[in-house]
Amino acid sequence: MLRGWKTALWILLALIGIALIPPVTVGGVELRRANIFADLYRFEERATDPATEEYLFDETEFEVDLEAVKGQVEAVQQQIAQADTMPHEVQIDYRWVVDAQTATRHEVTINPARYSSRLTSIEDFSAEGAIAAFCDTLIEANRPIRIAVLGDSFIEGDILTADLRERLQTAFGGRGTGFTPMASPLTGFRRTIKTQSKGWTAYNIMQHKSVPAPYNEQFFVSGWVCRPTDGASTRWEATTFRKGLDSCQMARVLFRSPDSSRVQLILNDSLSHEFSVEGASQVRQAIVEASAIHSLEFKVLEGAANMVGYGALFGGQGVEVDNYSVRSNNGQAIFRTNPTINAEINAMLNYDLVILQYGLNIMQAGVYKYTSYGQQIEKVITYCRQCFPSAAILVMGVSDRAIKNENGVETMDAIPYMIDCQRSAARNQGAAFWSTFDAMQAEGGIREFVAKGWAGKDFTHINYGGGRRVAWALFDAINDEAAKAVARRQRRLEATKPVIDSIEQLPHLMKPLEVGTPTLNGAVQAIPQL
């Protein structure tokens, strides 16, 4: 009996000792604390070392000379400005008009109804009111309104952006799925468009070290470059996964052709058109306009040796939302893109809003300081401003995330610190900020998302169901700002109305005197006939 008690005591002491061992990482795998007293006592795993975040990413791997970037972009802008007054040295646009576009944006009427249970407002830290200016454009401009969403695996496959696009297009006009890569191993995951590629080798920016030269220097913010062989082709087909995706009125294919080449577009599997492309270093676009584009195929007939394919954009009048997701990207991979290429493509598209969705790959339980990462996010904002100077910048705060530990499923303790880091970066750079975490909390948080089948059981990644809820909340925030823009416009009109009325009355007040009309002193004024 005594021996049994001694054995039990030794086991208890051993378990206490094990519980005191802090979490460790072995072979890249984090081993959590084995705490048998979790219901009685909770260990605080707070990181106290100010340099704790440094091992989460390598700053030196993502160095960027922002002054050099600025110089490259300004060179592109100067070339474009000269081209406006002088003949183009190089043909950039190759246009095929099947049916000229007749669609125009409908009159925007703001519907104040909300899709989410609670409004999560946009915080605009820009001195000039960039989000307000964007919303003015959104409700007034009779041209395409373009939004680029740069992010990681959280939005991969058009998750979140599919529903943001649907809501914006329903409210403000527009059709089409926006950008889709020329080729990618992930295209099968995306439901908003079907992509079939043959003869392309796709390179991802996250594996840039293994990308052969010169392709590793030719990345756009999409994160993909594609290398063709003669005969390579990509066929895109519209879907009905969301409203407004079954057809559009304009499609453009982006590519570089340093050598002379010959390419072909096939519209709706019936009509075809060939372009002979003179060799040049600039990014080109093959454009097709038609009343209804259901499918489009792009073929490289000749000159594939040094060609680079980026992808296609499907849209027209109204709002276009482009998904530029790169798995495992914490935002800094943008520094591996080519500023000249970014600026050349922006000259074709002129983005009005760039949304940055990052942080999920950096945030880690027990890490409470993200100073260095915040500085990198500030550089990302500056980089985007230089490449897309016409766009407002909106930083999405990190999403809700939970972890499993000895206490069950708990919200990751690092979230408030990452959000503070991102909000501060937006404030310091005069960008806008929107809290994804708050929007998800309004719907019950990540645990409720998992319970309802809106997120994976890793308590990190949302699916299309969760993306819809987050997108609705972001749409509500944009729509609320648009409603304010409409109210501002109405106030301006009301303020100018008395002036306009007075001007309209001036012809009556200043009507010339007729011949023989008595003046104030009773004399007759003789007015010469002109």
Buried (B, 14 or more C-beta within 10 A) or exposed (E): EEEEEEEEEEEEEEBEEEBEEEBEEEEEEEEBBEBEEBEEEEBEBEBEEEEBBBEBBEEEEBEBEBEEBBEBBBEBBEBEEEBEEEEEEEEBEBEBEBEEEEBEBEEBEBEEEBBBEEBBEBBBBBEEBBBBBBBBBBBEEEEBBBBBBBBBBBBBBBBBBBBBBBBBBBBBBBBBBBBBBBBBEBBEEBBBBBBBBEBBBBBBBBEBEEBEEEBBBBBBBBBBBBBBEBEBBBBBBBEEBBEBBBBBBBBBBBBBBBBEBBBBBBBBEEEEBEBEBEBBEBBBBBBBBBEBBBBBBBBBBBBBEBBBBBBBBBBBBBBBBBBBBBBEBBBBBBBBBBBBBBBBBBBBBBBBBBBBBBBBBBBBBBBBBBEBBBBBBBBBBBBBBBBBBBBBBBBBBBBBBBBEBBEEEBBBBBBEBBBBBBBBBBBBBBBBBBBBBBBBBBBBBBBBBBEEEBBBEEBBBBBBBBBBBBBBBBBBBBBBBBBBBBEEEEEEEEEEEEEEEEEEEEEEEEEEEEEEEEEEEEEEEEEEEE
